[in-house]
């Protein structure tokens, strides 16, 4: 009886699609992050080809490993899902992905907050606060927040919410 061998490596291949043009986006930086249940184990980057395609090969397989693919486009980061490469096959596993990007904007005028709910829960001497915000983008572009306009490199793009004075933040 012949025993099947587990595939030690696999690959992730995909395409970056610009949702405004519905075509592959060339020259986009694609980042692959490797991880395990104990943390991130490194990253590698590639550029998309003229048709928006990319590939990462020679990736280790197994249930205890995972990969995440994301794209940097016009100052924004567009995330893909978590991917695992099965080792219980004698064929090299190939996972096909498709990542979508949109033109971006930093214009805060396109963002509206039609609903902002604040919930407070007191337990003993502790007050827990949860804020639920509905965000509406009136443009056809991905809002990447403040901090990158005029080529700024020191700030992280964000939507910011202020806290009342004298609020102490703690982590559990």
C-alpha positions in Angstrom: 0.0 0.0 0.0 1.4 3.4 -1.0 1.1 6.1 1.6 0.3 9.7 0.4 2.7 12.4 1.5 1.5 15.7 3.0 2.2 18.8 0.9 4.9 20.8 2.8 4.3 24.0 0.9 1.6 25.8 -1.1 0.9 29.1 -2.7 -1.5 32.0 -2.6 -2.4 33.6 -5.9 -4.8 36.4 -6.7 -5.8 39.6 -8.4 -6.4 43.1 -7.2 -9.5 44.6 -8.8 -10.2 48.4 -8.8 -13.9 48.6 -8.1 -14.2 52.0 -9.9 -12.9 50.6 -13.2 -13.6 46.8 -12.7 -10.1 46.1 -14.0 -7.0 44.7 -12.5 -4.8 47.3 -10.8 -1.1 47.2 -11.8 1.8 48.2 -9.5 -0.1 47.8 -6.2 1.8 46.7 -3.1 0.4 43.4 -1.7 1.6 42.3 1.8 1.4 38.8 3.0 1.6 38.4 6.8 2.4 35.0 8.3 1.2 34.0 11.7 0.6 31.3 14.2 -1.6 31.1 17.3 1.3 32.7 19.3 1.7 35.7 17.0 2.9 37.2 13.7 5.9 35.4 12.2 6.8 37.9 9.5 5.7 39.6 6.3 6.7 39.7 2.6 5.6 42.1 -0.1 5.1 41.9 -3.8 3.8 44.2 -6.6 0.9 43.4 -8.8 1.6 42.7 -12.5 0.0 44.7 -15.4 -3.3 42.7 -15.0 -3.4 43.1 -11.2 -2.2 39.5 -10.5 0.2 38.5 -7.7 1.4 35.3 -6.1 3.2 34.1 -3.0 4.8 30.6 -3.4 6.7 28.2 -1.1 4.4 28.9 1.8 4.4 26.3 4.6 1.2 24.4 5.1 -0.6 23.2 8.2 -3.5 24.0 10.5 -1.3 25.9 13.0 -0.3 28.5 10.4 -2.3 31.3 8.8 -1.8 34.0 6.3 -3.4 37.4 5.8 -3.1 39.3 2.5 -3.7 43.1 2.3 -3.2 45.8 -0.3 -1.8 49.4 0.0 -3.6 51.6 -2.6 -3.6 55.4 -2.8 -2.7 55.8 0.9 -5.3 53.3 2.1 -5.0 49.7 3.3 -7.5 47.2 2.0 -7.6 44.0 3.9 -8.4 40.5 2.7 -9.3 37.5 4.8 -7.4 34.9 6.8 -6.1 32.0 4.7 -4.7 28.7 5.7 -3.0 26.1 3.4 -4.0 22.5 4.2 -1.3 19.9 4.5 -3.6 16.9 4.2 -3.1 16.6 0.5 -0.5 15.2 -1.8 -1.0 18.0 -4.3 0.5 21.5 -3.7 -2.4 23.5 -2.3 -3.2 26.7 -4.2 -5.6 29.3 -2.7 -7.1 31.8 -5.1 -7.9 35.3 -3.8 -9.5 38.5 -5.1 -8.9 41.8 -3.3 -10.9 44.9 -4.2 -9.7 48.5 -3.9 -11.4 51.8 -4.4 -10.1 55.3 -5.2 -9.5 57.1 -1.8 -10.2 60.4 -0.2 -9.1 62.2 3.0 -11.9 64.8 2.7 -13.8 64.8 6.0 -16.8 66.5 4.3 -17.8 63.1 2.8 -18.2 61.5 6.2 -21.4 61.9 8.2 -22.3 60.4 11.6 -26.1 60.1 11.6 -26.2 58.0 14.8 -24.0 58.0 17.9 -25.2 55.9 20.8 -23.4 55.8 24.1 -24.1 52.9 26.6 -22.9 53.0 30.2 -22.8 50.1 32.6 -21.8 50.4 36.2 -20.5 47.4 38.2 -19.3 48.2 41.7 -16.7 51.0 41.4 -16.2 50.4 37.6 -18.0 52.2 34.8 -17.9 50.6 31.4 -18.7 52.7 28.3 -19.5 51.4 24.8 -20.0 53.8 21.9 -21.8 52.6 18.8 -21.4 54.9 15.8 -23.0 54.7 12.4 -20.7 56.2 9.7 -22.1 57.2 6.3 -19.7 58.0 3.4 -21.4 60.2 0.8 -18.7 59.7 -1.8 -17.8 56.8 -4.1 -14.3 56.8 -2.6 -12.8 54.9 0.3 -12.3 57.4 3.2 -8.9 56.9 4.6 -9.1 59.5 7.4 -7.0 62.3 8.6 -3.3 62.4 8.7 -2.2 61.7 5.2 -3.3 64.9 3.5 -0.4 66.9 2.0 1.9 63.9 2.0 2.0 63.7 5.8 3.8 60.6 7.0 3.8 60.9 10.7 0.1 60.5 11.5 -2.0 57.4 11.1 -5.2 57.9 9.1 -8.2 57.8 11.5 -11.6 58.9 12.4 -11.2 60.5 15.9 -13.6 60.7 18.8 -12.9 62.9 21.8 -13.5 61.7 25.4 -14.8 63.9 28.2 -12.3 65.6 30.5 -10.9 63.5 33.4 -11.7 60.1 31.8 -9.1 57.5 32.8 -8.5 54.8 30.3 -7.6 51.4 31.6 -7.0 48.1 29.9 -8.0 44.7 31.4 
